[in-house]
Amino acid sequence: MPTITPRVLKGFRDFLPDAEMARASLVKKLEQVFASFGFVPIDTPVLEYAEILLGKGGGETDKQVYRFLDHGERDVAMRFDLTVPFARFMAEHVDELYLPFRRYHIAKVWRGENTQRGRYREFMQCDFDIVGTDSASADADIVLTAAQAMTKLQVGDFSLRVNHRALFNRFLAHIDASDKSVDILRAVDKLEKIGQQATANALSSLVGSPLASDILEFIRKEDSFEATLDKMHRFCAQKDQAADMAKDRMLKIMECVSAAGFENRMVLDPSITRGLDYYTGMVLETTLAALPEIGSVCSGGRYDELASLYTDKKLPGVGASVGLDRLMAALEAIGKPVVSDESTQILIINQDDIQLPEMHRLANLLRADGFAVEVFPEPKKVVAQYTYAERKHIPLALFLGNASKPYTLRVLGRRENIEIADFSAIGDAARKELDGSR
């Protein structure tokens, strides 16, 4: 039988232990942040009926959906994000839940898009949402959760770039361009990727040069949050209730974010539109000062009508998603790679099969004391066991001795031995070494 060449599809990846432990470390920290804001975990299926997913994110997104007929000839698709399945989830389970409902969902999604640094066809999203309330408090909590997550993950300087889709929509209505709003929003959304001139050309082809100039002026940032907001509001029609409400909402969000101490992180950027069609209010993108070209590492916004596609009940929502793979790529690029601290801490060196039961007894006692411990399974040469520990980034090795020298704790990084007479002292010595290496 011929050997099959092992290979992975383009845009997909295997994760070796170091990378997977680093990813798990990020997930753990994010879960802690989400829980601190009252979010609870859920899960949904990878596969949905195609009609559930298609037409919710926009034409470009629909082209990227992995769609096929299953064995029962059902038209199914793999989720391209976690928000649309969540809207279906809420419509299906709203009577079993409480409102407002705060959830987080950390899982893989799939999009058949062009691959580039930090962008893959299979990737993990970390979503957090509040459904059942249309309030400035909920909007602010999403922004604050994103801010706290970036702080917890120690990404360095970052910006929370926000906008309000309603202000953009009311401006487009004022210049009689609402019928082209989807194309205009997508053109503006690509501003940072393609540049000012290419965006101007794209807008001119849609609405003509004079209106294209007005749009470019509308999306230009001013010197302050308030000045930018006032300019955007002026570009809308006078006595426009929707524009007034959007302006008031943004001011209230900023007040809440400022009160929580993140006012210097939040920037009103009218060019932030988010390409997905379901956003209706505030939108958010989070960028790293050290690597802005990688794009947003945490994005989202308000989507008040998405659940209405599946239910008559009004379920306004707001949420955001941390792009874990893009974030990890960014941290690697700026010299802050994620290193997990949850690997094995102590390797018990196996020198004698006769002592094997005792090794396992001691390993279990050390685990009960809070250490991650493993016993090397075979009595190989000590240098081979050292090599294993080095490749697995295990900092400490423990030798069982005799009555005159019961235990030796070896600090592998320094190649130093610590002689320990009593087992009860191993934990203290190990903790001292592990704390000093952080």
Protein Blocks (a to p, Z undefined) as FASTA:
>chain_A
ZZddddddehiacddfklmmmmmmmmmmmmmmmmmnopacddddfbdcfklmgoklojkl
mmmpccdddfkopacdddfbfklmmmmmmmmmmmmmccdddddddddddddddddehiaf
bdcddddddehiacfklmmmmmmmmmmmmmmnonojaddddddfklmmmmmmmnopmmmm
mmmmmmmmmmmmnojklmmmmmmmmnojklmmmmmmmmpccfbfklmmmmmmmmpcehil
klmmmmmmmmmmmmmmmmnopmmmpccdfkbnojafkbcbdcdddddfklmmnopfbdcd
ddfklmmmmocbdcddddddddfklmmmmmmmnopaccdfkbcfbdcddfbfklmmmmmm
mmmmmmmnopacdddfbdcdfklmmmmmmmnopabdcddddfklmbacddfklopacddf
bfklmmmmmmmmmmmmZZ
